Amino acid sequence: MKRSTAISCLCAALLVSAFAAGKGVGPASGRRDAAAQPMPEWADSLPSVYFYTEGIKANAIAGDSAQARECFMQAVRCDSTFAPAYYELAVACIESRPESAVEFARRAHELDTANLWYHALYGQALLYSEQYDRALAVFRELRRRDPSNPDNYRILAALYEVGQQPFSAIAMLDSAELRFGRIPMLSASKRRLLVATRQTDKAIAEARALVDAVPYEAEHRVALAGLYALAGKDSLALGEYERALAIDSASLSTLAALADFHNDRRDFRRMLAVVRRMFDLDAMPLDRKVARFEQFTSDMRFYREYYFQLDDLASALAIRYPRDKRVVELYAGHLIASGKLEQALALYKLHTADTPPEEAYFRSVIDIETYLQRPDSVDRYVDMGLALFPGNPVFHIAKGNVLSYSKHYAPAVEAYEASLRYADTDSLRGVIWGLTGDAWHQLAESSVPDGEVRLPGEPHRDTPTRRKALKACYGAYDRSLKFWPDNPLVLNNYAYFLAVEGRDLEKALAMSSRAIALTDNNPTYLDTHAWVLFRLGRAEEAKRVMQQAIALDSRNSPELLVHYGDILDALGERFIAETYWRKALEKGYRAEAIVRRMESGKTEQ
């Protein structure tokens, strides 16, 4: 900020005299209200200068803008004609309260019309408050009074553009060019206006002239290349991009512009080659690199067609940032999408040795090994996860899953129940109790002799172990639904097992109805709903629902085929029922169950 020499000298004199007299002009320590400080003796005309000086100190030294504003307000209370304080008040609130800034700046300008700083601030405050018509008048006057300031021309051109007078804006920039020569910032504004008014050839000429004037500035050649591209002169555009890169081969902005050029022409191979060069630059933040790669891979058709180029990008990131978690996840995801599951697994296993350890890597190893059906490896990494992250319920749940998979159902229940100690949300508690219920049901089923074949209405061979396990199963499901009433998996399983038992069928129907309402055409849930209807004696309704489930089941599940055959058989459509039973047999359903159906003409659950 400029202020008159007289005021500056006077402020300095006040400071010197105050300290010489042993009186500090500010608080000795802490923060105090300027108005409450001991006041030095002065002539009646000087209190405003004192508070103004205190405001400058509070702002520049203490960084206390609130105290500074209070000092400036006190200055204008002492002297309503003290323009410097109005100026500082306008500066202080121009962004947060532009309407107030307009009034303060206007007052400063009116009090000292010869001060160009006050006049310019008034115009800027009008711009901030979006009073463009008033601002136009102010900057016209400023240009007249200060014709050597190119900013006034630039702002006037922008105001003409806002007022939808692009030709007046161009004329203003031409005037600036005549006075100052070509200034890159003004030239850029002029080119944009020429393009907006469909004067592309003139815009090219403007850019060409700037390049000729400053031939070794890459950004000017990039601007010219963009205009050539806009005019459809691609060979000339590429030539300028090459010259710009010859000046600075590591210019991120030039490479980004060239990548956009190729992208606009759908020349994706060249575009990806340019992006590869961008990925080698430290100037491009890693976040932008990751975001760019994710953008490319969001379209699977693009991913497949340009797989080798994208693989090169992913490899470049993995080499350049080998320990960054974002890159590890990106590269592993790329390997999985490429069908290289073992390589992704090896990458995750390598990073389980990182320090500090990352639980996400252990979870990914467990998930992949579970998918590959390697329970021994799953068990090993689950135990490692539990040792490193004993309070994480995920690893306790995974331990339960491993035990359940290996048919150790009782220990699985214990592992699930142990995870409850660390669950911190009701939804997670609901999931855990649902898994606990599943384990209890598997324990109940394991008590039934292998190969037992039953017909509808025939009970299981009951045992005390089975009765106890089923009771615990349904109790766990009830607790699960208390924590998460709309868990579709638990609603479905609970309903199906009740239907198999032939008990609480109305309750089962309500749960299966809710499960299909919560999901989008899940064939398994539709099968459960159909089976509940069938056990309720509503076979026609069950048939319609089952037809929908069969149509949606892309896996051709043998269980669904058997159920549909059973429903058809109950409706007297024996021939079609046998067709579906045979299909189920082909898909791997138990042969003895199909044979008994064929022989008896009856249906099995």
C-alpha positions as CSV (number, residue, x, y, z in Angstrom):
1,M,0.0,0.0,0.0
2,K,1.2,3.5,-0.8
3,R,0.6,6.4,1.4
4,S,1.8,9.9,1.4
5,T,5.3,10.7,2.6
6,A,3.9,13.1,5.1
7,I,1.7,10.5,6.8
8,S,4.6,8.0,6.8
9,C,6.9,10.5,8.4
10,L,4.3,11.5,10.9
11,C,3.7,7.8,11.9
12,A,7.4,7.3,12.3
13,A,7.7,10.4,14.4
14,L,4.8,9.3,16.7
15,L,6.5,5.9,17.2
16,V,9.9,7.4,18.1
17,S,8.4,10.0,20.4
18,A,6.2,7.4,22.2
19,F,9.2,5.1,22.8
20,A,11.4,8.0,23.8
21,A,8.9,9.0,26.4
22,G,8.8,5.5,27.7
23,K,5.2,4.8,26.6
24,G,4.6,1.8,24.3
25,V,2.1,2.4,21.5
26,G,0.9,-1.1,21.7
27,P,0.2,-3.7,24.4
28,A,3.3,-5.1,26.2
29,S,2.1,-8.6,25.8
30,G,-1.0,-10.4,24.7
31,R,-3.9,-8.6,22.9
32,R,-5.7,-5.5,24.1
33,D,-8.4,-3.3,22.7
34,A,-6.6,-0.3,21.0
35,A,-9.3,2.1,22.3
36,A,-8.5,1.0,25.9
37,Q,-4.7,1.5,25.7
38,P,-3.1,4.5,27.4
39,M,-3.3,7.4,25.0
40,P,-0.2,9.5,24.4
41,E,-0.5,13.2,24.4
42,W,-1.1,14.7,20.9
43,A,-2.6,17.6,19.1
44,D,-6.3,17.4,18.6
45,S,-5.8,16.5,14.9
46,L,-3.7,13.4,15.5
47,P,-5.7,10.7,17.2
48,S,-6.8,9.2,13.9
49,V,-3.2,8.8,12.8
50,Y,-2.4,7.0,16.1
51,F,-5.2,4.5,15.6
52,Y,-4.3,4.1,12.0
53,T,-0.7,3.3,12.9
54,E,-1.9,0.8,15.5
55,G,-4.1,-0.9,12.9
56,I,-1.1,-1.2,10.5
57,K,1.0,-2.8,13.3
58,A,-1.8,-5.2,14.3
59,N,-2.2,-6.3,10.7
60,A,1.4,-6.5,9.6
61,I,3.2,-7.6,12.8
62,A,0.7,-9.4,14.9
63,G,-1.5,-10.7,12.0
64,D,-4.6,-9.8,14.0
65,S,-7.0,-8.6,11.3
66,A,-9.9,-8.1,13.7
67,Q,-7.9,-5.9,15.9
68,A,-6.6,-4.0,12.9
69,R,-10.2,-3.3,11.7
70,E,-11.2,-2.0,15.1
71,C,-8.3,0.4,15.0
72,F,-9.2,1.6,11.6
73,M,-12.8,2.1,12.7
74,Q,-11.6,4.1,15.7
75,A,-9.5,6.2,13.4
76,V,-12.5,7.2,11.3
77,R,-14.6,7.8,14.4
78,C,-11.9,10.3,15.5
79,D,-11.7,11.9,12.0
80,S,-14.4,11.1,9.5
81,T,-12.2,12.6,6.7
82,F,-9.2,10.3,7.3
83,A,-9.0,8.6,3.9
84,P,-6.1,6.1,4.6
85,A,-8.3,4.3,7.3
86,Y,-11.2,4.0,4.9
87,Y,-8.8,2.6,2.3
88,E,-7.5,-0.1,4.8
89,L,-11.1,-1.0,5.8
90,A,-12.0,-1.5,2.2
91,V,-9.0,-3.8,1.7
92,A,-9.9,-5.7,4.8
93,C,-13.4,-6.6,3.7
94,I,-13.3,-6.6,-0.1
95,E,-13.6,-10.4,-0.2
96,S,-15.8,-11.2,2.8
97,R,-18.1,-8.1,2.6
98,P,-17.8,-6.6,-0.9
99,E,-20.8,-4.3,-0.4
100,S,-19.2,-2.7,2.7
101,A,-15.9,-2.5,0.8
102,V,-17.6,-0.5,-1.9
103,E,-18.7,2.1,0.6
104,F,-15.3,2.3,2.3
105,A,-13.5,2.6,-1.0
106,R,-15.9,5.2,-2.3
107,R,-15.4,7.3,0.8
108,A,-11.6,7.1,0.5
109,H,-11.8,8.1,-3.2
110,E,-14.1,11.0,-2.5
111,L,-11.8,12.3,0.2
112,D,-8.7,12.1,-1.9
113,T,-9.7,12.1,-5.6
114,A,-6.1,12.6,-6.7
115,N,-5.0,9.2,-5.2
116,L,-5.0,6.6,-8.0
117,W,-4.7,3.7,-5.5
118,Y,-8.0,4.8,-3.8
119,H,-9.6,5.1,-7.2
120,A,-8.4,1.7,-8.4
121,L,-9.6,0.0,-5.1
122,Y,-13.0,1.6,-5.6
123,G,-13.2,0.0,-9.1
124,Q,-12.0,-3.4,-7.7
125,A,-14.6,-3.3,-4.9
126,L,-17.3,-2.7,-7.5
127,L,-16.1,-5.7,-9.5
128,Y,-16.2,-7.9,-6.3
129,S,-19.7,-6.8,-5.6
130,E,-20.6,-7.5,-9.3
131,Q,-21.7,-3.9,-10.0
132,Y,-20.3,-4.0,-13.5
133,D,-21.9,-0.9,-14.9
134,R,-20.5,1.3,-12.1
135,A,-17.2,-0.4,-12.4
136,L,-17.1,0.3,-16.2
137,A,-17.4,4.1,-15.5
138,V,-14.7,3.9,-12.9
139,F,-12.2,2.1,-15.1
140,R,-12.9,4.4,-18.0
141,E,-11.9,7.3,-15.8
142,L,-8.9,5.4,-14.5
143,R,-7.7,4.7,-18.1
144,R,-8.1,8.4,-18.9
145,R,-6.2,9.5,-15.8
146,D,-3.6,6.7,-15.9
147,P,-3.1,5.6,-19.5
148,S,0.2,3.9,-18.9
149,N,-1.3,1.2,-16.7
150,P,-2.2,-1.9,-18.9
151,D,-4.3,-3.4,-16.2
152,N,-7.0,-0.7,-16.9
153,Y,-7.2,-1.8,-20.5
154,R,-7.4,-5.5,-19.5
155,I,-10.2,-4.9,-17.0
156,L,-12.1,-2.6,-19.4
157,A,-11.9,-5.3,-22.1
158,A,-13.2,-7.9,-19.6
159,L,-16.1,-5.6,-18.6
160,Y,-17.0,-5.1,-22.2
161,E,-17.1,-8.8,-22.6
162,V,-19.3,-9.3,-19.6
163,G,-21.6,-6.6,-21.0
164,Q,-21.7,-8.7,-24.3
165,Q,-19.7,-6.1,-26.3
166,P,-16.9,-8.3,-27.6
167,F,-16.0,-6.0,-30.4
168,S,-15.6,-3.1,-28.0
169,A,-13.4,-5.4,-25.9
170,I,-11.2,-6.3,-28.9
171,A,-10.9,-2.5,-29.8
172,M,-9.8,-1.8,-26.3
173,L,-7.1,-4.5,-26.5
174,D,-6.0,-3.2,-29.9
175,S,-5.6,0.2,-28.3
176,A,-3.5,-1.3,-25.5
177,E,-1.3,-3.1,-28.1
178,L,-0.7,0.2,-30.0
179,R,0.4,1.8,-26.7
180,F,2.4,-1.0,-25.1
181,G,3.2,-3.4,-27.8
182,R,2.2,-7.1,-27.4
183,I,1.8,-8.1,-23.8
184,P,1.2,-11.9,-23.5
185,M,-1.7,-11.6,-21.1
186,L,-3.5,-9.1,-23.2
187,S,-2.7,-11.0,-26.3
188,A,-4.3,-14.2,-24.8
189,S,-7.5,-12.2,-24.0
190,K,-7.6,-10.8,-27.5
191,R,-7.2,-14.3,-29.1
192,R,-10.0,-15.7,-26.9
193,L,-12.3,-12.8,-28.0
194,L,-11.4,-13.3,-31.6
195,V,-12.2,-17.0,-31.4
196,A,-15.5,-16.2,-29.6
197,T,-16.5,-13.8,-32.5
198,R,-15.4,-16.4,-35.1
199,Q,-12.4,-14.5,-36.2
200,T,-10.1,-17.5,-36.0
201,D,-7.8,-16.4,-38.8
202,K,-7.2,-13.1,-36.9
203,A,-6.6,-15.0,-33.7
204,I,-4.0,-17.2,-35.5
205,A,-2.3,-14.1,-36.9
206,E,-2.2,-12.6,-33.4
207,A,-0.6,-15.8,-32.0
208,R,1.8,-16.0,-34.9
209,A,2.9,-12.5,-34.3
210,L,3.6,-13.2,-30.7
211,V,5.6,-16.3,-31.5
212,D,7.6,-14.4,-34.0
213,A,8.3,-11.7,-31.4
214,V,9.2,-14.2,-28.7
215,P,10.2,-17.4,-30.6
216,Y,11.7,-19.3,-27.6
217,E,8.6,-19.3,-25.3
218,A,7.0,-22.7,-25.5
219,E,3.6,-21.5,-24.2
220,H,3.2,-19.1,-27.1
221,R,3.7,-22.0,-29.6
222,V,1.2,-24.2,-27.7
223,A,-1.3,-21.4,-28.0
224,L,-0.7,-21.1,-31.7
225,A,-1.0,-24.9,-32.0
226,G,-4.3,-24.9,-30.3
227,L,-5.6,-22.3,-32.7
228,Y,-4.3,-24.3,-35.7
229,A,-6.1,-27.3,-34.3
230,L,-9.3,-25.3,-33.9
231,A,-9.1,-24.2,-37.6
232,G,-8.6,-27.9,-38.7
233,K,-4.9,-27.4,-39.6
234,D,-3.7,-30.4,-37.8
235,S,-0.3,-30.7,-39.5
236,L,0.5,-27.1,-38.6
237,A,-0.7,-27.7,-35.1
238,L,1.5,-30.8,-34.7
239,G,4.5,-28.8,-36.0
240,E,4.0,-26.2,-33.3
241,Y,3.6,-28.8,-30.6
242,E,6.9,-30.4,-31.7
243,R,8.7,-27.0,-31.7
244,A,7.3,-26.3,-28.2
245,L,8.6,-29.7,-27.0
246,A,12.0,-29.0,-28.6
247,I,12.2,-25.9,-26.4
248,D,11.1,-27.7,-23.3
249,S,10.6,-31.5,-23.6
250,A,9.6,-31.8,-20.0
251,S,6.8,-29.2,-20.1
252,L,3.8,-30.8,-18.5
253,S,1.4,-28.2,-19.9
254,T,2.7,-28.8,-23.4
255,L,2.4,-32.5,-23.2
256,A,-1.1,-32.2,-21.7
257,A,-2.2,-30.0,-24.6
258,L,-0.8,-32.5,-27.1
259,A,-2.5,-35.4,-25.3
260,D,-5.8,-33.4,-25.5
261,F,-5.2,-32.8,-29.2
262,H,-4.8,-36.5,-30.0
263,N,-7.8,-37.4,-27.7
264,D,-10.0,-34.9,-29.5
265,R,-9.1,-36.7,-32.8
266,R,-9.7,-40.1,-31.1
267,D,-6.2,-41.1,-31.9
268,F,-5.9,-42.9,-28.6
269,R,-2.7,-44.7,-29.2
270,R,-0.8,-41.5,-29.7
271,M,-2.7,-39.9,-26.8
272,L,-1.6,-42.7,-24.5
273,A,2.0,-42.4,-25.7
274,V,2.0,-38.8,-24.7
275,V,0.4,-39.6,-21.3
276,R,3.2,-42.1,-20.8
277,R,5.7,-39.2,-21.1
278,M,3.6,-37.2,-18.6
279,F,3.8,-40.1,-16.2
280,D,7.6,-39.8,-16.2
281,L,7.5,-36.2,-14.9
282,D,7.7,-35.3,-11.3
283,A,5.8,-32.2,-12.1
284,M,2.6,-34.3,-12.5
285,P,1.3,-35.1,-9.0
286,L,0.7,-38.8,-8.3
287,D,-3.0,-38.1,-7.5
288,R,-3.5,-36.8,-11.1
289,K,-1.7,-39.8,-12.5
290,V,-3.8,-42.3,-10.6
291,A,-7.0,-40.4,-11.5
292,R,-6.0,-40.3,-15.2
293,F,-5.3,-44.1,-15.2
294,E,-8.7,-44.8,-13.4
295,Q,-10.4,-42.7,-16.0
296,F,-8.9,-44.8,-18.8
297,T,-9.8,-48.1,-17.2
298,S,-13.4,-47.2,-16.3
299,D,-14.5,-48.2,-19.8
300,M,-13.8,-52.0,-20.3
301,R,-14.0,-51.8,-24.1
302,F,-11.2,-49.1,-24.0
303,Y,-9.3,-51.2,-21.5
304,R,-9.4,-54.3,-23.7
305,E,-8.5,-52.4,-26.9
306,Y,-5.6,-50.5,-25.5
307,Y,-4.5,-53.0,-22.9
308,F,-0.8,-53.0,-23.8
309,Q,-0.5,-49.2,-23.6
310,L,-2.4,-49.2,-20.3
311,D,-0.2,-52.0,-19.0
312,D,2.8,-49.9,-19.8
313,L,1.3,-47.0,-17.8
314,A,0.5,-49.2,-14.8
315,S,4.0,-50.7,-14.9
316,A,5.6,-47.2,-15.0
317,L,3.7,-46.2,-11.9
318,A,4.6,-49.4,-10.1
319,I,8.3,-48.9,-10.9
320,R,8.3,-45.2,-10.0
321,Y,6.2,-45.5,-6.8
322,P,6.8,-49.1,-5.6
323,R,5.7,-48.5,-2.0
324,D,2.8,-46.1,-2.4
325,K,-0.4,-47.7,-1.3
326,R,-2.4,-46.1,-4.1
327,V,-0.1,-47.5,-6.7
328,V,0.0,-50.9,-5.2
329,E,-3.8,-51.1,-5.2
330,L,-3.9,-49.7,-8.7
331,Y,-1.3,-52.1,-10.1
332,A,-2.9,-55.1,-8.3
333,G,-6.3,-54.2,-9.6
334,H,-4.8,-53.9,-13.1
335,L,-3.3,-57.4,-12.8
336,I,-6.6,-58.8,-11.6
337,A,-8.5,-57.2,-14.4
338,S,-5.9,-58.7,-16.8
339,G,-6.6,-62.2,-15.4
340,K,-3.2,-62.3,-13.7
341,L,-4.5,-63.3,-10.4
342,E,-1.4,-65.1,-9.2
343,Q,0.8,-62.1,-10.0
344,A,-1.6,-59.8,-8.1
345,L,-1.5,-62.3,-5.2
346,A,2.3,-62.3,-5.3
347,L,2.3,-58.5,-5.2
348,Y,0.1,-58.3,-2.2
349,K,2.1,-61.0,-0.4
350,L,5.3,-59.0,-1.1
351,H,3.8,-55.9,0.6
352,T,2.6,-57.8,3.7
353,A,6.2,-57.3,4.8
354,D,5.9,-53.5,4.6
355,T,6.7,-51.5,7.7
356,P,4.4,-50.3,9.2
357,P,2.1,-53.2,8.1
358,E,-1.0,-52.4,6.0
359,E,-4.0,-54.5,7.0
360,A,-5.5,-53.9,3.5
361,Y,-2.8,-56.1,2.0
362,F,-3.5,-59.0,4.3
363,R,-7.2,-58.7,3.6
364,S,-6.5,-58.8,-0.2
365,V,-4.3,-61.9,0.2
366,I,-7.0,-63.6,2.3
367,D,-9.7,-62.7,-0.3
368,I,-7.7,-64.0,-3.3
369,E,-6.6,-67.2,-1.5
370,T,-10.2,-67.8,-0.4
371,Y,-11.3,-67.4,-4.0
372,L,-8.6,-69.8,-5.2
373,Q,-9.8,-72.3,-2.5
374,R,-6.5,-72.6,-0.6
375,P,-7.6,-72.8,3.0
376,D,-4.2,-73.5,4.4
377,S,-2.8,-70.3,2.9
378,V,-5.9,-68.4,4.0
379,D,-5.4,-69.8,7.6
380,R,-1.8,-68.7,7.6
381,Y,-2.5,-65.1,6.6
382,V,-5.5,-64.8,8.8
383,D,-3.3,-65.8,11.8
384,M,-0.7,-63.2,10.7
385,G,-3.4,-60.6,10.5
386,L,-4.7,-61.5,13.9
387,A,-1.2,-61.2,15.4
388,L,-0.7,-57.8,13.8
389,F,-4.2,-56.4,14.1
390,P,-5.8,-58.2,17.1
391,G,-8.5,-55.6,17.5
392,N,-9.7,-55.8,13.9
393,P,-13.0,-57.8,13.6
394,V,-12.3,-58.5,9.9
395,F,-9.6,-61.0,10.7
396,H,-11.7,-62.7,13.4
397,I,-14.5,-63.1,10.8
398,A,-12.0,-64.4,8.3
399,K,-10.9,-67.0,10.9
400,G,-14.4,-68.1,11.3
401,N,-14.8,-68.4,7.6
402,V,-11.7,-70.6,7.3
403,L,-12.9,-72.9,10.1
404,S,-16.4,-73.0,8.5
405,Y,-14.9,-73.9,5.1
406,S,-12.9,-76.7,6.7
407,K,-16.1,-78.0,8.4
408,H,-15.0,-77.1,11.9
409,Y,-18.3,-75.4,12.6
410,A,-18.1,-75.2,16.4
411,P,-14.7,-73.4,16.4
412,A,-16.1,-71.2,13.6
413,V,-18.9,-70.1,15.9
414,E,-16.4,-69.2,18.6
415,A,-14.3,-67.1,16.1
416,Y,-17.4,-65.2,15.0
417,E,-18.5,-64.6,18.5
418,A,-14.9,-63.4,19.4
419,S,-15.2,-60.8,16.5
420,L,-18.3,-59.3,18.2
421,R,-16.0,-57.8,20.9
422,Y,-14.4,-55.6,18.3
423,A,-17.5,-54.7,16.1
424,D,-18.2,-51.0,16.3
425,T,-21.4,-50.7,14.3
426,D,-24.8,-52.3,14.4
427,S,-24.6,-53.3,10.7
428,L,-21.4,-55.2,11.3
429,R,-22.8,-56.9,14.4
430,G,-25.8,-57.9,12.2
431,V,-23.4,-59.4,9.7
432,I,-21.5,-61.3,12.3
433,W,-24.6,-62.8,13.9
434,G,-25.8,-63.8,10.5
435,L,-22.5,-65.6,9.9
436,T,-22.9,-67.2,13.3
437,G,-26.4,-68.4,12.3
438,D,-25.0,-69.9,9.1
439,A,-22.3,-71.8,11.0
440,W,-24.9,-73.2,13.4
441,H,-27.1,-74.3,10.5
442,Q,-24.1,-76.1,8.9
443,L,-23.4,-77.7,12.2
444,A,-27.1,-78.9,12.3
445,E,-26.8,-80.3,8.7
446,S,-23.6,-82.1,9.5
447,S,-25.4,-84.2,12.1
448,V,-27.6,-85.6,9.3
449,P,-26.2,-88.9,7.8
450,D,-24.5,-88.4,4.4
451,G,-26.7,-89.3,1.4
452,E,-30.0,-89.0,3.3
453,V,-32.8,-88.5,0.7
454,R,-36.1,-87.1,1.9
455,L,-39.4,-86.4,0.2
456,P,-41.6,-83.3,0.9
457,G,-43.0,-83.5,4.4
458,E,-40.6,-86.1,5.6
459,P,-38.6,-84.9,8.6
460,H,-34.9,-85.0,8.9
461,R,-33.5,-87.8,11.0
462,D,-33.4,-85.7,14.2
463,T,-30.7,-85.7,16.8
464,P,-30.2,-83.7,20.0
465,T,-27.2,-82.0,18.4
466,R,-29.3,-81.0,15.4
467,R,-32.1,-79.6,17.5
468,K,-29.7,-77.6,19.6
469,A,-27.8,-76.3,16.6
470,L,-31.1,-75.3,14.8
471,K,-32.3,-73.4,17.9
472,A,-29.0,-71.6,18.1
473,C,-29.1,-70.9,14.4
474,Y,-32.5,-69.2,14.5
475,G,-31.6,-67.4,17.7
476,A,-28.5,-66.0,16.0
477,Y,-30.6,-64.9,13.0
478,D,-33.1,-63.1,15.3
479,R,-30.2,-61.2,16.9
480,S,-28.8,-60.4,13.5
481,L,-32.1,-58.8,12.4
482,K,-32.3,-56.8,15.6
483,F,-29.1,-55.1,14.7
484,W,-29.7,-54.9,10.9
485,P,-33.4,-55.6,10.1
486,D,-32.9,-55.2,6.4
487,N,-30.0,-57.6,5.9
488,P,-31.2,-59.4,2.7
489,L,-28.8,-62.3,3.1
490,V,-30.0,-63.2,6.6
491,L,-33.7,-62.6,5.6
492,N,-33.3,-65.0,2.7
493,N,-31.4,-67.7,4.6
494,Y,-33.7,-67.6,7.6
495,A,-36.8,-67.8,5.4
496,Y,-35.4,-70.7,3.3
497,F,-34.4,-72.8,6.4
498,L,-37.8,-72.3,7.9
499,A,-39.4,-73.4,4.7
500,V,-37.2,-76.5,4.6
501,E,-38.3,-77.3,8.1
502,G,-41.9,-76.5,7.3
503,R,-42.3,-74.2,10.3
504,D,-43.3,-70.5,10.8
505,L,-44.1,-70.3,7.1
506,E,-45.9,-67.0,7.4
507,K,-42.9,-65.5,9.1
508,A,-40.7,-67.0,6.4
509,L,-43.0,-65.5,3.7
510,A,-42.7,-62.0,5.2
511,M,-38.9,-62.3,5.4
512,S,-38.5,-63.6,1.8
513,S,-40.8,-60.9,0.5
514,R,-38.7,-58.3,2.2
515,A,-35.5,-59.8,0.8
516,I,-36.6,-59.6,-2.8
517,A,-37.9,-56.0,-2.2
518,L,-34.5,-55.0,-1.0
519,T,-32.6,-56.5,-4.0
520,D,-32.8,-56.2,-7.7
521,N,-34.0,-59.5,-9.2
522,N,-31.7,-61.8,-7.3
523,P,-32.5,-65.4,-8.6
524,T,-31.5,-67.0,-5.3
525,Y,-33.8,-64.8,-3.3
526,L,-36.6,-65.4,-5.8
527,D,-36.1,-69.1,-5.5
528,T,-36.5,-68.9,-1.7
529,H,-39.7,-66.8,-2.1
530,A,-41.1,-69.4,-4.5
531,W,-40.2,-72.3,-2.2
532,V,-41.9,-70.6,0.7
533,L,-45.0,-70.1,-1.4
534,F,-44.9,-73.7,-2.5
535,R,-44.7,-74.9,1.1
536,L,-47.7,-72.8,1.9
537,G,-49.6,-74.6,-0.8
538,R,-49.6,-71.7,-3.2
539,A,-48.1,-73.6,-6.1
540,E,-49.4,-71.5,-8.9
541,E,-47.8,-68.3,-7.4
542,A,-44.7,-70.3,-6.7
543,K,-44.5,-71.4,-10.4
544,R,-44.6,-67.8,-11.6
545,V,-41.9,-66.6,-9.2
546,M,-39.8,-69.7,-10.1
547,Q,-40.1,-69.0,-13.8
548,Q,-38.6,-65.5,-13.1
549,A,-35.8,-67.0,-11.0
550,I,-34.9,-69.5,-13.7
551,A,-34.9,-66.8,-16.4
552,L,-32.5,-64.6,-14.3
553,D,-30.2,-67.4,-13.2
554,S,-27.2,-67.1,-15.5
555,R,-25.4,-69.9,-13.6
556,N,-28.1,-72.5,-14.3
557,S,-28.0,-73.5,-10.6
558,P,-29.2,-77.2,-10.3
559,E,-31.0,-76.4,-7.0
560,L,-33.3,-73.9,-8.8
561,L,-33.9,-76.5,-11.6
562,V,-34.9,-79.1,-9.0
563,H,-37.2,-76.7,-7.2
564,Y,-38.9,-75.7,-10.4
565,G,-39.4,-79.4,-11.3
566,D,-40.9,-80.1,-7.9
567,I,-43.4,-77.3,-8.2
568,L,-44.4,-78.4,-11.7
569,D,-44.8,-82.0,-10.5
570,A,-47.1,-80.8,-7.7
571,L,-49.2,-79.0,-10.3
572,G,-49.5,-82.2,-12.3
573,E,-47.1,-81.3,-15.0
574,R,-45.0,-84.5,-14.7
575,F,-43.4,-84.6,-18.1
576,I,-42.0,-81.0,-17.9
577,A,-41.0,-81.6,-14.2
578,E,-38.9,-84.6,-15.3
579,T,-37.2,-82.5,-18.0
580,Y,-36.0,-80.0,-15.3
581,W,-34.9,-82.8,-13.0
582,R,-32.8,-84.2,-15.8
583,K,-31.3,-80.8,-16.4
584,A,-30.4,-80.6,-12.7
585,L,-28.8,-84.0,-12.8
586,E,-26.7,-82.8,-15.8
587,K,-25.6,-79.8,-13.7
588,G,-24.4,-82.0,-10.9
589,Y,-27.4,-82.4,-8.6
590,R,-27.3,-85.6,-6.4
591,A,-28.2,-88.6,-8.6
592,E,-29.9,-90.5,-5.8
593,A,-32.3,-87.6,-5.1
594,I,-33.3,-87.4,-8.8
595,V,-33.7,-91.1,-9.1
596,R,-36.0,-91.2,-6.1
597,R,-38.1,-88.4,-7.7
598,M,-38.4,-90.3,-10.9
599,E,-39.3,-93.5,-9.2
600,S,-41.8,-92.2,-6.7
601,G,-43.4,-89.4,-8.7
602,K,-43.2,-87.4,-5.5
603,T,-41.1,-84.3,-4.7
604,E,-38.3,-83.7,-2.3
605,Q,-37.3,-80.5,-0.5
